[in-house]
Amino acid sequence: MTHQPALSALSATDPEIAGLVEDEARRQHDKIRLIASENYVSPAVLEATGTVLTNKYSEGYAGKRYYEGQQVVDKVETLAIERAKALFGVDHANVQPYSGSPANLAVYLAFAQPGDTILGMALPDGGHLTHGWTVSATGKWFNAVRYGVLKETGRVDLDQVRDLAREHRPKLIFAGGTAIPRTIDFPAFAEIAREVGAVLVADIAHIAGLVAGGAHPSPVGHAQVITTTTHKTLRGPRGAMILTDAEHAKAVDKAVFPGLQGGPHNHTTAAIAVALGEAARPGFRDYAHGVVANARALAEALLERGFDLVSGGTDNHLLLVDLTNKRIGGKPAAQALDRAGIELNYNTVPFDPRKPFDPSGIRLGTAAITTRGLRPEHQPRIAEWIDRTVTAAAGGDEPAVERVAAEVRELLAGYPMPGYTV
Ligand SMILES: *Cc1c(COP(=O)(O)O)cnc(C)c1O
């Protein structure tokens, strides 16, 4: 079993690193990967990231660069931009942000001044660090006001969003987050933003693939600015994009370069273009809807086993499970599940009485297992394995955890992993 593309030069030059890459490929092959922000990229995306494009400096934008020799890179970046515009139906795309966090920082730089008020979702309720959370630069340099979810429903409290927006008149409002299992109501956010004269930023880092594949409503036409990573459900390389209407395009471009970044990562840009090309094909719609179908099936199977899901279920790729009634913390549960071959992360749940490094919940997502070819009929088994592992961990029964790991490996042997040949 080897990494694909093969690592022949790397193995010869640096067997230590080559060995570690092979170990990681094997690990990814042997795990049911339920980390909601992860995926498996295609061999084509992997190949694009490993090209000579990494050798080139290209500060600026196509036709307006600061170094010579951009004949090819200009074409690559233009292709990525045109594909992003067509896929999402937007006026403008910037494909240079190094990742999701710098993309959001560029939006602050474009539309706010230090000390200005911004409104974002609180991290413990499902927001992202860069939406103004305390420990983030965005929370230190801006006056961040935070909304959350309703205790009874686990869903975003839009009345609170409206009240806070009216009271604080933020420059920016962020819609989106990292642990939101339900459809984001972009029209409702847009109405609030319009009323108070704020720029609405839809951060679709998690759901971009679902939006592209028609499995989640699009923020286009509601949010003036859309930020996204390219490596989560969108299934591209680690990177990000900022999509805007024509009016906000120039400010965003200036903020990314020269405001925040130097030279773009051209090998990543090429891989983003490849991923966007893949996302425009009909099979990607099947994938996106398959991700949601798998999440629904997994939610149902977990509910049947008495698991407590925040908001009672899911509309997208993501589930948030409160383990309080299973008498185990999120961290020991996540660690036991990893030993059982089920990889996910411990997570706070809204109104969590426990500490962030030892919270009450776990977060699960179905993008990677859908790419791998698992379907709704597999979800009851995964739920059973989760249940058995959590019970075993709570009772200190390590052999039971190991029995699950063996069953997981056996199932996965029938589902090849992109980037690895058996
Ligand atoms: C993942 C994520 C980001 C940040 O992406 P990085 O690439 O990890 O910097 C930003 N916003 C949201 C909502 C995310 O889920």
The ligand as an SDF file (V2000), in Angstrom:
LIG
                    3D

 15 15  0  0  0  0  0  0  0  0999 V2000
  -12.3360   26.3040    9.4490 C   0  0  0  0  0  0  0  0  0  0  0  0
  -12.9680   27.6360    9.5690 C   0  0  0  0  0  0  0  0  0  0  0  0
  -12.2320   28.8170    9.4000 C   0  0  0  0  0  0  0  0  0  0  0  0
  -10.7340   28.8770    9.3690 C   0  0  0  0  0  0  0  0  0  0  0  0
  -10.0780   28.1450    8.5030 O   0  0  0  0  0  0  0  0  0  0  0  0
   -8.5010   27.8220    8.6600 P   0  0  0  0  0  0  0  0  0  0  0  0
   -8.1930   27.3960    7.2770 O   0  0  0  0  0  0  0  0  0  0  0  0
   -8.4210   26.7500    9.6740 O   0  0  0  0  0  0  0  0  0  0  0  0
   -7.8150   29.0670    9.0620 O   0  0  0  0  0  0  0  0  0  0  0  0
  -12.9170   30.0180    9.4130 C   0  0  0  0  0  0  0  0  0  0  0  0
  -14.2320   30.0570    9.5890 N   0  0  0  0  0  0  0  0  0  0  0  0
  -14.9630   28.9500    9.7910 C   0  0  0  0  0  0  0  0  0  0  0  0
  -16.4310   29.0720    9.9840 C   0  0  0  0  0  0  0  0  0  0  0  0
  -14.3600   27.7070    9.7980 C   0  0  0  0  0  0  0  0  0  0  0  0
  -15.0860   26.6260   10.0270 O   0  0  0  0  0  0  0  0  0  0  0  0
  1  2  1  0
  2  3  1  0
  2 14  2  0
  3  4  1  0
  3 10  2  0
  4  5  1  0
  5  6  1  0
  6  7  2  0
  6  8  1  0
  6  9  1  0
 10 11  1  0
 11 12  2  0
 12 13  1  0
 12 14  1  0
 14 15  1  0
M  END
$$$$
